[in-house]
Amino acid sequence: MFEQHLNRRDWTKGALALAASGLAGRVLAAAPLTVGFIYVGARDDYGYNQSHAESAALVRKMPGIQVVEEENVPETTAVQKTMEGMIIQDGASLLFPTSFGYFDPHVLAVAAKYPKVRFAHCGALWTAGKDPLNTGSFFGYIDECQYLNGIVAGHATKSKKLGFVAAKPIPQVLRNINAFTLGAQSVHPEITTNVIFTGDWSMPVKEAEATNSLADQGADVFTMHVDGPKVVVETAARRGKMVCGYHASQAKLAPQAYLTGAEWNWITAYKLIIDAALAGKPHPNFVRGGLKEGFVKSSPYGAMVADAARQQAEAVRARMMKGQFDIFAGEIVDNTGKVVIPKGKVYHQTDLELEGMNYLVRGVIGKA
């Protein structure tokens, strides 16, 4: 599938002029619903891109849907060329640009040129009255699964030191680090999480270095928020450490070290957005959901996970599924000693304040 799109980013101005002439509109009208998926990395990365590609494979099986995909598209004007290529060459009328850095300015720029095409971005904070109605964002409350990861890690750690390898200190990443730490601290309040930011979504050498550095500092259970967790999982396992995975399941990479994991279930959001397009309903501009809504899920427990860990995690999961558990309930203090959520204050998953998180909770060693 990818081979036929390798030259999208090399399209000539003449091809784009074809769209302006109105011929592209007739192509769109003649085709079934064509849906495009764009990935910043390889679709078999055992991580973020693979989680999207696995759900795109399910979309491909839906009746009346044609799927086109392109991988390894950087967060530059290259993604604009890819999106325009999918619209003009393939007749795509719904695009899923999946990487965080695609939205502003790239999705916004292309959406302004093609007002009849729908753009569903993963992770952006779509703003009513500011962003075009043919754009929107979807995301899942995967911090719920990271909290459960933290509970399992809290039972597994012997050093009471956890390691977190992260890409960038954006709100979604900070939210995961904090949820993981709070989950672990619900088991042992003295647990700490040492975080190292690599600086980008896919930095395999730095990810290996960070994992080894954290192991050297005593961390014995790891998790991560990078696009491809493979390096962290395998490096930690070689060091004799335990791992909680992220994005997709990495269990087969290190079956003796893999405790559980936080996984996306993107097909839920995809289907909601696709169904709206098929029915001619308004484009869903802001789509969110967690465990209860089926947007996220946990990897199966490894055989080494203790019964006490399973029981505590499952008790919390049951409350989450009923909407009766809030991760970010005050009092919460950040790692500089500042009260960031006062006593009695509760932020629910749908509260936009959590989408702008800019702090690390007490017990996290690192800077936001």
C-alpha positions in Angstrom: 0.0 0.0 0.0 2.8 2.4 0.9 4.8 1.9 -2.3 2.2 3.5 -4.5 2.3 6.8 -2.4 6.1 7.2 -2.2 6.1 10.2 -4.5 3.3 12.2 -2.8 5.7 14.6 -1.3 7.4 15.2 -4.7 4.3 16.2 -6.5 4.6 19.1 -8.9 2.7 22.4 -8.8 0.8 21.1 -11.8 -0.8 18.4 -9.8 -1.9 20.9 -7.1 -3.2 23.2 -9.9 -5.5 20.3 -10.9 -7.2 20.5 -7.5 -7.7 24.2 -7.9 -9.4 23.7 -11.3 -12.2 21.7 -9.6 -11.3 18.3 -11.1 -10.4 17.0 -7.7 -13.9 17.7 -6.5 -15.3 15.5 -9.2 -12.9 12.7 -8.2 -14.0 13.0 -4.6 -17.7 12.8 -5.7 -17.1 9.7 -7.8 -15.2 7.7 -5.1 -16.4 5.7 -2.1 -15.5 7.2 1.3 -11.7 7.3 1.1 -10.0 7.7 4.5 -6.3 8.6 4.8 -4.0 7.7 7.8 -0.7 9.5 8.2 2.0 8.3 10.6 5.1 10.1 11.8 7.0 6.8 12.1 7.0 3.2 11.0 3.6 1.5 11.3 5.3 -1.6 12.9 7.1 0.3 15.6 5.6 -1.6 18.5 4.2 1.7 19.7 2.2 4.8 18.8 2.2 4.4 15.0 1.5 0.7 15.2 -1.5 1.3 17.5 -3.0 3.6 14.8 -2.1 1.2 12.0 -3.7 -1.8 13.8 -7.0 0.2 14.1 -6.7 1.4 10.4 -6.5 -2.3 9.4 -9.9 -2.7 11.1 -11.3 0.4 9.3 -10.2 -1.3 6.0 -12.6 -4.1 6.7 -15.6 -1.7 7.0 -18.0 -1.7 4.1 -17.9 1.3 1.7 -14.5 2.4 3.0 -11.3 2.7 1.1 -8.1 3.3 3.2 -4.8 4.9 2.1 -1.8 5.2 4.4 1.6 6.8 4.5 4.3 6.2 7.2 7.4 8.1 8.2 6.0 11.5 7.4 7.8 14.2 9.5 6.1 17.1 11.3 7.1 19.6 8.6 5.5 20.8 5.4 6.0 17.2 4.2 2.8 16.3 5.9 1.0 19.1 4.0 2.2 17.5 0.7 1.1 14.1 1.9 -2.4 15.3 2.9 -2.8 17.1 -0.4 -1.6 14.1 -2.3 -4.2 11.9 -0.5 -7.0 14.4 -1.3 -6.1 14.9 -5.0 -4.5 11.6 -6.0 -6.6 9.2 -3.9 -9.8 11.2 -3.4 -9.6 11.2 0.3 -12.4 13.2 2.0 -11.5 12.2 5.6 -7.9 12.4 6.9 -6.5 11.2 10.2 -3.1 12.9 10.7 -2.0 11.1 13.8 1.1 12.9 15.1 1.0 15.7 17.7 3.0 18.2 15.6 0.9 17.9 12.5 -2.0 20.1 13.7 -0.6 23.6 13.9 0.2 24.9 11.3 0.0 22.0 8.9 -3.5 20.5 9.3 -4.9 24.1 9.7 -3.2 25.2 6.5 -4.5 22.4 4.4 -8.0 22.4 6.0 -8.4 26.1 4.9 -7.6 25.1 1.3 -10.1 22.1 1.3 -13.1 23.1 3.3 -15.1 20.0 2.1 -12.5 17.6 3.4 -12.7 16.5 7.1 -9.5 16.4 9.2 -9.5 14.5 12.5 -6.2 15.1 14.4 -5.0 12.9 17.2 -4.3 14.9 20.4 -4.8 18.6 19.4 -6.9 20.9 21.6 -9.5 21.9 19.1 -11.0 25.3 20.0 -14.5 26.4 19.0 -14.6 29.8 17.3 -10.9 29.6 16.4 -10.3 26.4 14.5 -12.1 25.5 11.3 -15.3 23.3 11.6 -13.8 20.8 9.1 -11.0 20.1 11.6 -11.3 18.3 15.0 -9.4 16.3 17.4 -9.7 12.9 19.2 -7.8 11.4 22.0 -8.1 8.9 24.8 -7.7 9.2 28.6 -4.8 6.7 28.6 -3.6 8.2 31.9 -6.3 5.9 33.4 -4.3 2.9 32.2 -1.0 4.5 33.3 -2.5 4.9 36.7 -3.2 1.1 36.7 0.3 0.5 35.4 1.5 2.5 38.4 -0.4 0.3 40.8 1.2 -2.8 39.3 4.6 -1.2 39.3 4.1 -0.2 42.9 3.6 -3.8 43.9 6.5 -5.0 41.7 9.3 -2.5 42.7 11.8 -3.5 45.4 13.9 -0.3 45.2 10.7 1.9 45.3 12.4 3.7 42.4 10.6 3.8 39.1 11.9 4.9 35.7 10.1 6.9 33.0 11.6 7.6 29.6 9.6 10.4 27.9 9.9 12.3 24.7 8.7 15.9 25.3 7.2 17.6 28.4 3.8 18.4 26.7 0.6 18.1 28.7 -0.3 14.6 27.6 3.1 13.3 28.6 3.1 15.0 31.9 -0.3 13.7 32.6 0.9 10.1 32.0 4.0 10.6 34.2 1.8 12.0 37.0 -0.9 9.3 36.8 1.7 6.5 36.8 3.4 8.0 39.8 0.1 8.6 41.7 -0.9 5.0 41.0 2.4 3.7 42.4 2.2 5.9 45.4 -1.3 4.5 46.2 0.6 1.3 47.0 3.6 2.9 48.7 3.6 6.7 49.3 7.4 6.9 49.3 7.8 5.6 45.8 9.6 8.0 43.4 9.6 8.2 39.6 12.8 9.4 37.9 12.0 10.8 34.4 14.4 11.5 31.6 13.1 13.5 28.5 14.9 12.5 25.3 13.7 15.6 23.3 11.8 13.9 20.5 9.3 11.1 19.8 11.7 8.7 18.3 15.3 8.8 19.5 16.4 5.1 19.9 20.0 5.9 21.0 18.9 8.4 23.6 16.1 6.0 24.8 18.6 3.3 25.4 21.0 5.7 27.2 18.1 7.0 29.3 17.0 3.5 30.3 20.5 2.4 31.3 21.0 5.7 33.2 17.8 5.1 35.2 18.7 1.5 35.8 22.1 2.6 37.1 20.3 5.0 39.5 18.3 2.1 41.0 15.0 2.1 39.0 13.7 -1.4 38.7 10.3 -0.9 37.0 10.0 1.2 33.8 7.4 2.7 31.6 7.6 5.3 28.9 6.0 7.8 26.6 7.9 7.7 23.3 6.6 6.6 19.9 8.3 3.3 19.8 8.8 1.7 23.2 10.7 -1.3 21.8 14.2 0.0 22.8 13.1 0.9 26.4 11.4 -2.5 26.8 14.3 -4.5 25.5 17.0 -2.5 27.2 15.2 -2.7 30.6 14.7 -6.4 30.2 18.4 -7.0 29.4 19.2 -5.2 32.7 16.9 -7.5 34.6 14.2 -4.9 35.2 10.4 -5.0 34.9 8.4 -3.0 32.4 4.9 -1.6 31.9 4.3 -1.0 28.2 2.7 1.8 26.4 0.7 2.5 23.1 0.5 -1.2 22.0 1.5 -4.4 23.6 5.2 -5.1 23.7 4.7 -8.4 25.7 6.3 -10.6 23.1 9.5 -8.5 23.1 10.2 -9.3 26.8 7.7 -11.9 28.1 9.7 -12.4 31.3 9.7 -8.6 32.1 6.4 -7.4 30.8 4.0 -6.7 33.7 1.1 -5.1 31.8 0.7 -2.0 29.6 -1.5 1.0 28.6 -2.8 0.5 25.1 -4.9 2.6 22.7 -8.1 1.3 21.1 -8.3 3.9 18.3 -11.0 2.0 16.4 -13.6 3.4 18.8 -12.8 7.0 17.9 -12.2 6.2 14.2 -15.6 4.6 13.9 -17.4 7.5 15.6 -15.8 10.0 13.2 -16.2 7.8 10.1 -19.9 7.1 10.9 -20.5 10.9 11.0 -18.9 11.3 7.6 -20.9 8.5 6.1 -24.2 9.8 7.5 -23.4 13.4 6.4 -23.6 14.6 10.0 -21.4 17.5 11.3 -17.8 16.6 11.8 -17.1 15.7 15.5 -14.7 18.4 16.6 -13.7 17.2 20.0 -13.8 13.5 20.8 -12.5 12.1 24.1 -13.0 8.9 26.0 -11.3 6.5 28.4 -11.7 3.0 29.7 -15.5 3.4 30.1 -15.9 4.5 26.5 -13.6 1.9 25.0 -10.9 4.4 23.8 -8.1 2.7 25.8 -7.3 -0.7 27.4 -4.7 -2.5 29.4 -2.4 -5.3 28.2 -3.0 -8.7 29.9 -1.1 -9.2 33.1 2.2 -11.1 33.0 2.5 -14.3 35.0 4.8 -12.5 37.4 2.2 -10.0 38.5 1.1 -10.7 42.1 -2.5 -11.4 43.1 -2.5 -8.3 45.4 -1.5 -6.1 42.5 -4.2 -7.6 40.2 -6.8 -7.2 42.9 -6.0 -3.6 43.6 -5.7 -2.6 39.9 -9.0 -4.4 39.0 -10.8 -2.7 41.9 -9.7 0.7 40.7 -10.5 -0.2 37.1 -14.1 -1.2 38.1 -14.5 2.3 39.7 -13.1 4.0 36.6 -15.5 2.0 34.4 -18.4 3.3 36.5 -17.1 6.9 36.4 -16.5 6.8 40.2 -12.7 7.3 40.3 -10.8 10.6 39.7 -7.0 10.4 39.3 -6.5 14.1 39.9 -8.2 14.9 43.2 -6.8 17.3 45.7 -4.7 17.8 47.5 -2.0 17.3 45.0 1.4 19.0 45.4 4.0 19.3 42.6 7.6 18.4 42.9 8.6 22.0 43.7 6.3 22.0 46.8 3.5 24.1 45.2 -0.2 23.0 45.7 -1.5 22.5 42.2 -4.8 21.0 43.1 -6.2 22.2 46.4 -7.9 19.9 49.0 -11.5 19.2 48.0 -10.9 20.1 44.3 -11.5 17.3 41.8 -10.6 17.4 38.1 -12.6 15.0 36.1 -11.2 13.5 32.9 -13.3 15.9 30.8 -12.1 19.0 32.5 -10.0 21.1 30.1 -7.6 22.1 32.8 -6.0 18.6 32.6 -5.3 19.2 28.9 -3.0 22.0 29.8 -1.1 20.3 32.6 2.3 21.8 33.1 3.7 20.3 36.3 5.1 17.1 37.7 3.7 15.8 41.0 5.6 15.3 44.2 7.7 12.2 44.0 8.7 12.8 40.4 12.4 13.5 39.9 12.7 15.7 36.8 11.6 19.1 35.4 8.5 19.8 33.3 
